[in-house]
């Protein structure tokens, strides 16, 4: 990623071959991998492989702006894309998207996870003498374990029960049994998947060290605090899937506290730092970042912004940021849940309305989020609208962890502590202290609302609704759908055809 240097062309070719022709036991396609004697022979090669694992995860998230389809649009809070395909989600709750079967596919995540696991296996077998220090070897293994854990965490939040692949797939022989049958892997129970994620993230935490803003690769590669943030999220998700198990909630609270105390991050004060602070946060590697996907033209990790719908800028930005309107541009929707709570008097002084949105107060066709609006000129074009995106995609940052801890405090009945964390985040945006009833239901709403505005367009809200069991404003979510796990995405029919041991999620059976 940024500052890692350019990946050797031969290595890049190998990684792309791995990406598009193999890797998943769920794809059942031929697999090949460079022989250890000719590839895993230096720290430089291990670093190049690690850069490839981040690239595969980035591809899984950004391909056709899928991270927004999974994590933002189903929440119906402050994002109304006005995109006809996405309206299948926002309007009817039908996640069966025409022409976007890849949104129901998990293979890109499995490719990222498999390549990360491969790195772990081979680097662990490399001599320490090949690395500048033993800590550098540990760092590479720890970062790879983080990518593996993060890939599985996204999959289980999107699809619920998923298969666990317990080995690095390197040859097609691994897909065939001794009797000549194709290996099939069924979906594992959610608790087994979450245990697998926690095992990987604990490995990552044990091998990584804390970093500081300004350090090499700050926030765009994992450090100890990034892994702890993932652990805090995983534990609270696990608790929500296990009748809000208080022990798991407490563990999440404890590790969130460790992130807050040890990550060397700090909150953006939107009141005092204003536009400059907001822009620094979104351009990336700011003082508040814990982990983010790098979007930078300087190292050829960007793209030309346009008003199409193939990327996240096209699904979030409108005129005057992007030139033209092809009928799919996002617009404000005053009927959406989020605009209702943002109209409450306590939000009159919320500076995020001005910073995070274009024309929020005059709700309508010119209202849209600005988090992905930062860009640089294309020196090869005289077109003023020919610009490269320069806005990172934030995965974990400090405000998220404060609000996650507030949720944990609430679920443990420690309401005053929850309000303290909630008010800290609100104060950075000029919002008065919370004065509502201090009980579980009211605080869950307040925390959800705060996460919805603070993390808008960062693709948290749909997962927040599942974890918090809070679906106010989502008309198509009902008790029957929830009982059949209809908040999860359906598994692609293509996956089931390739692997008949996969059983479709109950709610989606007969609907595809």
N, C-alpha and C positions, 0 to 999 in steps of 0.2 A: 504494500500500500504506500502511501505518501512517505517519501524519504527512505523507502526500502531499496531504491534503485531499480533499474530496469531489469525485468526478468530475461534471462538468456533466451534467444529465439528458439533454440532447440528445446529448452525446458518448457517454454510457453507452448510450443507445438505439442509437446507430450501432454501437458495439462489439458489443453483444449481437446486433444484426442480422447483423453480420459473423461472429459466432461460430456462430450457429445456422442460417444460410441460405447460406453460401458458402465461399469461400477456397481450398479445396484442389483442385488440378488432379486429384487422385485421387477427389474426390467428383463432379466434372463437374456442378456445379450453378451457377446464375447468380451472378455476382459484381458487387458495386457498392462504390464507395468514395467518400468525400467528395472533391470537387474541390479541388485544391491551392490555388486562388485564394481559396477561402472557408473553408478549414480550417487549412492549414499556414501560419499567418500570425503566430504568436507563440510565445514560449517556453512560456507557460501551456498552449496547445493541444498542443504537443509533449509536455509533462509528462503531460497527461491521456492522450494516446495511449500513452505509456510505461507508465502505471499500468494501462492496458488490456492491454498485452502480458503483464505479470506476472499479471494476473487470468486470462488465457487459459491460461497455463502452470499456474497453481494449479488451474484447473478440470480440466485434463488429468490432473493427479496425484491429485486428491482425489475425482473423480467415482466413486462406488461404491467408495471406498477402493482404487482400482486400484493405487496405489503399493505397497501391501502385497501384493496379488496378484502383481505382477510381481517385486518385489525382496525379499520376506521369506518368504512361505509356501513357495515351491518349495525353499528351502534346508533345511527340516526341521531347524532347529537348536534355537531356544528359543521358537519361536512355533507353537503348536498351537491354531488358532482354534476347533475343534469346530463349525465352520459347515458345513452339509451341502454347499453348493456349493463352498466352498474345499477340502473333502475330496477333490474331484476332483484337486486339485493335490497335497495332502499325502499322501493315501492311495494314489493310483494313478499319479500323474504325468500324468494326462490333463488337459491345459490347455483342453479344449473345454468351457467352463463354460455350463451351461444358464441361460437368461435373462440372461446377461451377455456377449452378443456384443460389447458395447462394449469389453470387456477385450482382445479381439483386434483392435480397431480402432485405427488410428493417426491418425485424422482430427483429434482434439483437439490432438495435438502439432503436426500440420501447420498448423492454424489459428493456434496460438501462434507458430510459426516464421514463417509468412507475414506475420502482422501485425507482428512484430518487424522483418522484412526491409523491409516497407513503410515503417516508421518510419525505418530507416536511409536508405532511398533519398530520402525527402522531406526529412528534416532536413538531410541533406548538401547539399541544394539551397537551403536557407533561408539568407538573409543573416545574417552574424554580428551585425549591428546589431539583430536581433530578440531576441538573448540578452543576459543581464546581463554575461556574459564569454564569450570564445571557449572557455574550459574547460567552461562549462556546456553549450554545444552539443556538444562532444566527449563529455561524460559521457552525455548522452542517447543519442547514437549508440552509444557503447561499451556501455551497458547493454542496448540493443536487440540488439546483436550477441551479447552474452552469452546472452540469452534464446533467440535463434535457435540458437546452438551447443549450449546445454543441452538444448533440445528434441530436436535431432538426436541428441545423445549418448544420451539416454534411449531413443530409438527404436532405435538400432543395438544397444544392449545387450539390448533386449527381442526384436527381430525379426531382428537380423543385417543382412542386405542389405536396404536400403530405397531407394526412389526419392529422387533429389535434384531439388528444384525450384529452378531457377537464376534465377527472376524473381519479382517481386512481382505477385501476381494481383489485378487490379483490375477487369476487365471480362470478361463471358462470351465476348467475341471471342477472348480469349487461349486459350480451350479448344477453339477450332475452327480447323482448318487452312484455307488459302485455297481448297482443293478441297471444303470443307464437311465434312471428317471430324473426329471428336472426337479431340483430342490424347491420346495415351496415353504414360505414362512408366513404364518398366520399373524393376526393382530394380537398383541399382548395386552393384558389388563393395564389400565392407566397407572395403578400403583407400581407395577413392575417397570413401566417406562420411566416413571418419576424416580424410582430408586436407581435406575440405570443413569439417568441424568445427574442425580446427586453424587453418584460414585465418580462420574467424570469431572464434575465441577469441584469436588473435594480434591481430586488429583491436581486440578489446575490451581486451586488456592494454595496447595502445599508446595507447588513448584515456582509460583510467581512471586514477585515482590511489588510493593507499592511504588507508584511513580508520582511525579509532580507536574503541574502545568508547565509547558515549555520544554519538557524533556523529549528525547527522540521518540517519535511515533505516539506522542501523548494522545490517548483516547481512540486513536484509529487502529491500534492493536491492543490486545488485552493485557491488563496488569492484575495484580491481586484484588484491587477494588472492583474491577470489572467482573471478575469471577464471583466475588462476594455479592455484587448486585444481582447477578444471575441466580445465585443460591437463594437470596432473600425472596426473589420472585417465585422461584420454583417451590420453595417451602410453603409460601402463602397459597399458591395455586394448589399444592398437594393437600393442604389443610381444608380448602374449600371443597375438594373432591372427596374428602373423608370426614364429612359431618362437622367441619370446622374444628378439627382436632386441636385442642388448646396447646398441646405440647409442640405440635408443628408450628402453630401461630407464634408461640414464644421463641422458638428457634429462628423463625423468620425475623422477628423483632430484634433479636440479639445480633444477627448478622447485618441487618440494616443499620443498627447502631454502630457496628464496626465500620461500615462504609462511611457513615457520617463523621465518625471520629478520626478515621485513619486515611481516607482517600486523598487528602490534600485538595479537595475540591471546595468550591464555595458557590452560593446561590447568585444568580444574576439579579441585581436590584433594578428592576425595570423603571422604578420611579426616578432614581438618581442617574442611572446609566443610560436610560432611554434607548433611542434608536441604535446608538453605538454598541451598547451591551447586547441588544437583540441581534444585531448583525454579526457580532463576534461569535455569539452562541451558535448561530445557524451556519456561518461559514466554517465553523468547526475548530476542534482542538482548543476550545476555550476553557476557562477556569472551572466550568461547571460540568464538563463532559466526563462520562465514565466509559462509554463505548459508543462508537458511531461508525457509519459506513462512509468512507471517504469519497467525495465528489470533487475532483480537482483537475482543471485543465493543465496545470503545470506538469503533472506526471501522467498525462493522457488517461485520466480516470474520470472524464466528464463526457458530456454529450451536447449536441446543439439543441437548444430549447425551441419548441414549436407548439402550435396550438392543437396538435393531434392528441390522441389518447393513448399512445404507446408507452408513455413514461409518466412519472409522478408530477412533473411540471405541467404537462398537458392536461392532467386530471385535476389540478388544483388552481391554476392561474388563468387569468382572463385579461382583457384589455384594461389598462394600458401597458401591462407588463409584457404580454404576448400580442403580437400583431395579428389582427383578424379574428373572426369568430366562425367556427365551422358548425355551430349548432350544438356542440357538446361541451361548451365552456361552463365551468361551475358558477353557480349563483347562490346568493343567500336565500334561505327559506325560513320565513318568520314562523312557520308552523312547526319547525323542528324543535325538539325538546330543549336543546341548548340555548336557543334564542329566547326561550321563555324565561329560563332562570337568569340569563344575562340581562334581562329587562327589569329585574328586581332592583329597588332603590339602592341596596347596598353595593350594586355593581356600577353605580353612576361614576365612581372615581377609578374604576378598573382600567389602568392604562393599557392593558393587553388588547382592549378593543381597538385601539388606534395602532398599536405596534404590530399585532399579529394579523390584522385584517385590513383589507382595502375597503374603505367606506362602510364600516360596520353600522354606524348610526342611521344611515339611509338604506336600511335593509332592502336589497333588491338585486337587480342584474349586475351591479358593480361591486357586490360584496363577495369576497373570497379570501382565503387565508394566504398569507405572504411568506410563510416559512421557507418556501423553495424559490423565492423570487430573486435571490442574489446571484449575480452572474458576472462574466467578463466578456470583453469584446472579442470577436473573431477577427484577428488581424488579416485574414485572407479574404475578407468580404467588406464591401462598402455599405452593405445593408445594415442600418442601425438596429434592426431586430435580429441580426445574426449574432447570437450570443451563446456562450457556453455556461452551463449551470455551475455554480460555485457554492451550493448549499448542501451541507452534509445531511445524511439521514441519521437522526439521533435515536439510538436504541435504548441506552440507559444514561440518565443524568441525575444530578443531585436532587432536584425538586421532586422527581419521580420517587426517589427513595424516601424522602421525608413524608410524602403522602402515602407511600406503601406502609411506612412505620405507623402513621396515624391510623390506617386501616387495621393494622395488627393490634394496636392499643385498644381500638374500639371493640374488636372482637373478643378481647380479654376483659372488657368492662372497665378499662382504665381511661375513662372519658376525659378527664382533665389533661392527661398527657397527650391524648389524641388531639384535643383542641389546641394545645400549645404548638404541635407540629403543623397543624392546619393553618393556624394564624400566622406562623412564620412565613409560610409560602404566600398567603394572602397579602401580608404586609409588603412584600417585595413588589406587588402590583398595585398598591394603593387601595386595597380592599379593607374595609373595617373588620375588626375582630368578630369572630362568630358569636352571636348572642342567642342562638336557637336553643332548643331543648337538648340537653346532654343525655341522650340515650342511644341505643344501637341504631334504630331505624333512621332517626334524624341525622345522626353523624355519618352513617353510610351514604345517605343522599348528599350531604354537604361535601364529603370527601370525593364521591364520584363526580359531583359538579366541578369541584376544583381541578381534578385530574382532567376533566373534559376540556376546560378552557386552557389550562397550563400546558397540556400535552397535545393540543389539537393538531391534527395532521401528522402526528408522530406514530399513529397506529397503535394506540393502547386501548381505546375506549371499548372496542368489541370484546377484548379479553377481560377488561375491567367488569363489564356487564356479567359475563359468565362467572368470574371469580367472586364478585360481590352479590350475585343473584339479584341484580337490579336492572329491570327491563322497562322502567317507566318511559313512556314515549315511543316504544317499539310496538306498534299496533298488531303486528303479525306474530309476536311471541306470546304463546299462551301455555297453560299448564300441561296440556297434552303434548305439545311440541317439546317442552322442556323435559317431560318424563321420558321421551324417546330420544333424548340427546340431539334435538333438532337445532340447537345452537351451534353444533359442530358442522363443518362442511362435509358434503358427501364425498366418498372416495370415487375417483374416476372409474368409469366402466372399463377403460383401457387397462387399468391396474388389475381389476378383477378378472378380466379376460386372460391376462398374462399369468395371473396367480390366483387360481380358483379357490385357494384356501382362505382368501380374504372375503369376509362377510360384510356386506354393506351395513352402515349405521342404521338402526331400526327406523328412525323417522324417514329416511330417504329411500327405504325399500319400496319399489314400485313407483317411485316418483321420477326416476331418471329414464 
